[in-house]
Amino acid sequence: MRLVFKVPERGLVFIVKLATHFLNSVSIYGTANKRNRQMNITLRKASALQNTINETLKGLEVTTTATVDEFQNADSVIAAKRDEVTKTVVRKTALLDVLYAVRKGVATANAAAGITELLADVAQLEKRIQLQGQLAGATVQLETAVLGGRLARLREQTGEARLYRHTSGVETGVFTETEVSSAKAELADLKKRKQALQDRLLELNVGTTVALSDKSVIVLQQEGLL
């Protein structure tokens, strides 16, 4: 028979406090000694790093119960599980601190480099391109003579023919061929402007850096993320 024991709520509070203490002293990650481990990474690297940290966090599960069978020492099993939970909480807390420190650094760097405004400009162009695409793909207006001829044929139809015809009139575009061509040219220009902004963003993403603190570097190196 196996019994399941749950870590008491007081124990969880203790574990979280202990995790914070360990994190502040970087206990399970070693120490920075006296060597400065600060590091600068590009915005592109920072983006990839955030994704990697999130994936690592998903794999760190905090299980607050322990299963003990009749042949085991309950105190030993529970103690071992508490130790395991404590270390996991320490790791998750450390990684969360690094994750949001990086996110804040990215936000500051984006604003300082003008990236935030560029991203807004790109988003605006994307919406304009979407709208302009509808105009550029519009059906061209029928020539006056063609439209008049089709309408005349409809007027000549008998009552029975009108009853069984599929449409109630002649469909035509509302923009002339010249206007549609102009819309296509404007669409091409918008796409060029968007590409230019994206090229500039790429330059800034590889040229703008974010600083990682000593503690962040230690945590990331011990987790194998740097």
MIBAMAR-612481 format. One record per residue: residue number from 0; x, y, z of N, C-alpha, C in turn. Coordinates in steps of 0.02 Angstrom, whole numbers. Each point is the difference from the previous one (the first is absolute). Example, Ala and Ser with C-alpha at 12.3 -4.5 7.8 and 13.67 -1.06 7.14 Angstrom:
residues 2
0 660 -284 390 -45 59 0 45 60 0
1 -18 53 -36 42 59 3 -39 55 37
This chain:
residues 226
0 43 -60 0 -43 60 0 44 62 0
1 -19 50 -39 38 62 -5 -44 58 24
2 28 40 43 -36 57 27 27 64 -32
3 -45 47 -12 20 64 -30 -2 54 54
4 56 33 11 4 55 49 7 65 -37
5 -35 52 23 3 66 -30 41 46 45
6 43 40 -32 39 47 39 -47 52 30
7 0 11 66 -46 47 32 9 71 -27
8 -52 41 8 2 69 -25 57 39 32
9 9 -11 66 55 35 34 67 -19 -30
10 4 -64 -20 62 -24 -31 12 35 -65
11 -53 12 -38 7 34 -65 24 72 9
12 -28 34 51 21 69 14 74 0 18
13 20 -48 39 70 -5 20 44 -12 -61
14 -23 -44 -44 39 -16 -60 10 62 -43
15 -55 38 -10 5 61 -41 49 49 31
16 -4 9 67 47 45 33 71 -25 -6
17 7 -66 6 67 -29 -6 26 9 -71
18 -45 -7 -49 20 9 -70 25 70 -11
19 -35 49 28 19 70 -7 69 12 31
20 10 -29 58 65 7 34 55 -30 -42
21 -11 -61 -26 50 -32 -41 15 41 -62
22 -54 26 -29 8 38 -62 42 63 12
23 -14 34 55 37 62 15 74 -14 10
24 15 -58 26 71 -17 10 28 -42 -58
25 -43 -14 -49 17 -40 -59 31 -66 23
26 -30 -31 51 28 -59 31 9 -59 -47
27 -54 -21 -33 6 -61 -40 34 14 -66
28 15 64 -15 33 17 -63 73 20 10
29 24 -11 60 69 21 12 2 74 15
30 59 29 -1 7 72 14 37 33 -57
31 -8 64 -3 33 38 -53 72 14 16
32 21 -22 60 67 16 24 9 75 -3
33 57 22 -22 10 72 -6 4 20 -73
34 -13 -46 -42 5 13 -72 -66 27 -26
35 3 53 -38 -60 31 -28 -24 -43 -58
36 -61 -27 6 -26 -43 -52 -54 34 -42
37 -6 65 7 -49 35 -40 12 -13 -74
38 -54 -1 -38 5 -17 -71 -52 40 -38
39 18 20 -60 -47 34 -45 -21 -48 -56
40 -64 -2 -14 -25 -42 -54 -43 43 -47
41 -3 -20 -62 -40 38 -48 -75 -12 12
42 -41 44 -28 -72 -8 7 -23 -65 -30
43 31 -20 -55 -19 -64 -32 15 -58 47
44 59 2 31 19 -52 48 -47 2 60
45 -19 60 22 -44 7 58 -68 -32 -15
46 -24 9 -61 -65 -30 -19 4 -76 2
47 54 -27 -28 9 -73 0 9 -26 71
48 35 39 41 12 -20 70 -65 -4 39
49 -44 47 -10 -65 -1 35 -40 -62 -19
50 2 -18 -63 -35 -61 -22 30 -62 33
51 66 -1 3 34 -58 31 -15 -5 74
52 0 56 34 -16 0 72 -71 -25 12
53 -47 23 -41 -69 -22 7 -7 -75 -11
54 37 -27 -48 -2 -72 -12 29 -38 60
55 53 27 29 31 -32 59 -49 1 59
56 -33 55 9 -48 7 55 -57 -51 -6
57 -22 -12 -62 -54 -48 -11 21 -71 23
58 64 -14 -4 23 -66 19 15 -9 74
59 -5 54 38 12 -4 72 -66 -3 38
60 -20 -59 18 -64 -10 34 9 -1 76
61 -44 34 35 2 1 73 -54 -47 26
62 21 -58 24 -47 -50 26 5 0 76
63 -54 15 34 3 8 73 -27 -61 37
64 0 -57 -32 -21 -62 34 55 -52 -8
65 1 -47 45 48 -55 -3 -38 -65 13
66 17 -52 -36 -32 -65 8 46 -46 39
67 -26 -28 54 40 -43 44 -34 -68 6
68 38 -54 -11 -30 -66 10 18 -26 69
69 -25 -60 16 8 -27 68 71 -21 16
70 44 -3 -51 69 -22 11 48 59 6
71 -25 61 -8 43 58 1 -7 38 65
72 52 39 14 -2 44 58 -34 65 -21
73 -58 13 29 -40 58 -21 38 65 8
74 34 8 57 36 63 12 54 11 -53
75 35 -53 -19 54 6 -49 -27 19 -69
76 -55 -33 -18 -30 14 -66 -26 72 -3
77 -34 21 53 -27 69 1 56 51 0
78 53 -14 38 56 47 3 34 6 -68
79 7 -57 -34 30 1 -67 -42 39 -49
80 -66 -9 6 -46 36 -45 1 74 14
81 3 18 64 4 72 18 63 31 -29
82 54 -37 3 63 25 -27 -5 10 -76
83 -31 -49 -33 -10 5 -72 -44 60 -19
84 -55 8 37 -46 56 -13 36 66 12
85 38 4 54 36 61 16 47 20 -56
86 39 -48 -25 47 14 -54 -36 22 -64
87 -57 -31 -14 -38 18 -60 -27 71 7
88 -26 17 60 -27 67 11 56 52 -7
89 59 -17 26 57 45 -5 17 13 -74
90 2 -54 -39 17 7 -71 -53 40 -37
91 -63 -15 13 -54 36 -35 0 74 20
92 10 14 64 1 69 23 58 38 -33
93 58 -32 -3 58 31 -30 -12 14 -74
94 -27 -49 -36 -13 9 -71 -53 52 -14
95 -51 3 43 -52 52 -8 30 69 10
96 44 7 49 32 65 11 41 20 -61
97 37 -48 -28 40 16 -59 -44 17 -59
98 -54 -40 -10 -45 11 -56 -28 71 -1
99 -24 23 58 -31 66 1 51 56 3
100 60 -15 23 53 49 -4 19 12 -73
101 3 -55 -38 15 6 -71 -56 37 -36
102 -62 -16 17 -57 32 -32 0 75 13
103 16 20 61 4 72 16 57 32 -39
104 56 -35 -4 57 27 -37 -16 9 -73
105 -36 -47 -28 -20 4 -71 -47 60 -11
106 -47 9 46 -48 55 -6 37 67 1
107 48 6 46 39 62 6 41 12 -63
108 33 -53 -23 42 6 -60 -42 16 -62
109 -58 -30 -5 -45 13 -57 -19 74 -3
110 -18 27 58 -20 70 2 58 46 -16
111 59 -15 29 58 43 -11 23 0 -72
112 -5 -57 -33 23 -6 -70 -52 20 -51
113 -60 16 24 -53 18 -46 -36 -59 -31
114 14 -59 26 -31 -61 -27 -75 -2 12
115 -20 24 58 -72 0 15 -39 39 -51
116 26 59 -19 -34 40 -51 2 -34 -68
117 57 -31 -16 5 -34 -64 -49 -58 -5
118 -9 -36 55 -47 -56 0 -72 25 -11
119 -15 58 29 -66 30 -10 -9 20 -73
120 54 28 -30 -3 20 -70 -11 -61 -46
121 34 -54 16 -7 -61 -40 -71 -27 6
122 -27 0 61 -69 -24 10 -50 43 -38
123 11 65 -1 -44 45 -37 4 -15 -75
124 61 -9 -25 8 -15 -72 -33 -66 -18
125 4 -49 44 -32 -65 -14 -75 9 -9
126 -31 42 42 -71 12 -7 -16 38 -64
127 43 48 -17 -10 38 -61 9 -44 -62
128 48 -45 3 12 -47 -55 -61 -45 -10
129 -28 -22 57 -60 -41 -4 -58 37 -34
130 -9 63 19 -53 41 -30 14 15 -73
131 63 19 -13 18 18 -69 -4 -61 -46
132 11 -59 28 -4 -61 -39 -71 -11 -27
133 -49 20 39 -70 -6 -23 -12 47 -60
134 28 59 3 -9 48 -55 38 -22 -62
135 61 -26 11 41 -22 -56 -29 -61 -35
136 -38 -39 38 -30 -60 -30 -72 11 -22
137 -21 62 -2 -69 16 -17 -15 -16 -73
138 -62 -17 -13 -23 -11 -69 -3 68 -36
139 26 0 -61 1 63 -38 -71 17 -26
140 -15 63 2 -65 24 -24 -10 -17 -74
141 -60 -23 -18 -14 -15 -71 0 65 -40
142 22 -5 -62 -3 58 -43 -73 21 -10
143 -11 64 -12 -68 27 -5 -40 -36 -54
144 31 -12 -57 -35 -32 -55 -20 -72 17
145 46 -36 33 -13 -70 20 -56 -2 51
146 4 43 49 -52 1 53 -68 18 -30
147 0 51 -45 -63 20 -31 -30 -56 -42
148 42 -37 -37 -25 -54 -41 -31 -56 41
149 32 -17 56 -27 -54 42 -66 22 33
150 -3 61 20 -62 25 31 -57 1 -52
151 18 17 -62 -50 2 -54 -28 -70 -12
152 43 -50 1 -23 -69 -11 -47 -23 56
153 16 23 61 -44 -17 56 -69 32 -9
154 -1 60 -24 -64 35 -9 -43 -34 -54
155 35 -31 -49 -35 -32 -55 -29 -68 18
156 22 -27 57 -24 -67 19 -75 1 15
157 -32 -56 -17 -72 -7 14 -11 -13 74
158 -62 0 20 -16 -12 70 22 -68 24
159 -8 -52 -42 21 -68 20 75 -5 6
160 37 32 -46 74 -2 3 25 35 63
161 -32 55 18 20 36 60 -12 -42 63
162 -52 -41 -4 -18 -41 58 54 -52 14
163 30 -29 -52 47 -54 9 74 20 -5
164 16 63 -9 70 19 -5 32 -1 70
165 66 -10 0 36 -11 63 16 65 37
166 4 55 -35 17 63 33 -54 52 -13
167 -1 50 43 -49 53 -7 27 60 -37
168 64 -4 -18 30 57 -34 69 -18 -25
169 39 50 -19 68 -9 -26 49 21 55
170 44 -45 17 50 16 51 60 33 -33
171 25 53 31 59 36 -26 41 28 57
172 63 6 -13 43 32 50 -16 74 3
173 20 32 55 -14 71 7 61 43 -15
174 59 -33 -7 61 37 -15 23 -14 -71
175 27 52 -31 24 -7 -69 66 -39 -1
176 20 -20 -59 63 -38 -7 59 43 24
177 -2 65 -13 53 44 22 3 4 76
178 -58 3 32 -1 3 73 24 -65 31
179 -18 -56 -29 24 -64 27 75 -7 -9
180 26 23 -57 72 -2 -12 37 44 50
181 -30 58 16 29 45 49 0 -33 69
182 -52 -37 16 -5 -35 64 54 -54 5
183 13 -33 -55 53 -52 -1 68 31 11
184 12 58 -31 64 35 10 8 21 72
185 -54 25 30 2 21 70 13 -60 46
186 -29 -57 -18 10 -61 39 74 -21 -2
187 29 3 -59 71 -18 -7 44 47 41
188 -18 65 1 39 48 38 -5 -14 75
189 -60 -16 24 -10 -16 71 42 -61 20
190 3 -50 -43 39 -60 14 74 16 4
191 23 45 -44 71 20 2 15 37 65
192 -45 43 21 10 37 62 1 -47 60
193 -43 -50 -1 -1 -48 54 65 -40 2
194 24 -21 -58 63 -38 -3 58 41 25
195 1 65 -16 53 44 23 0 4 77
196 -59 5 29 -6 3 73 22 -66 31
197 -18 -55 -30 19 -66 26 76 -10 -4
198 30 25 -53 73 -3 -6 33 40 56
199 -29 59 14 27 41 54 -9 -34 67
200 -56 -32 10 -12 -37 63 51 -56 8
201 15 -34 -55 49 -54 3 68 27 21
202 19 57 -27 63 30 18 2 17 75
203 -55 28 24 -3 19 70 -1 -61 46
204 -32 -54 -22 -4 -61 40 68 -33 10
205 43 8 -50 67 -30 6 52 50 25
206 -20 64 1 47 51 22 -13 29 68
207 -60 -12 26 -19 26 67 8 -56 51
208 27 16 57 14 -51 51 -39 12 64
209 -6 -55 38 -32 1 66 51 -28 49
210 6 32 58 48 -23 50 -30 -53 45
211 39 -53 12 -19 -52 48 41 10 63
212 -33 -2 58 36 9 63 42 -61 16
213 45 8 50 41 -56 23 -43 -61 17
214 -52 13 40 -43 -54 24 -35 -35 -59
215 -23 39 -48 -34 -29 -58 47 -44 -39
216 61 23 -9 50 -39 -38 15 -66 35
217 8 3 67 14 -61 38 -56 -51 -7
218 -62 24 9 -58 -44 -6 -4 -31 -69
219 6 41 -51 -5 -25 -69 55 -48 -18
220 61 12 24 55 -45 -15 -9 -67 35
221 -23 2 62 -10 -63 37 -58 -40 -30
222 -48 35 -29 -57 -35 -31 16 -22 -72
223 60 19 -22 21 -19 -68 -35 40 -55
224 -21 61 17 -36 41 -48 44 55 -31
225 62 3 22 48 47 -30 62 -38 -22
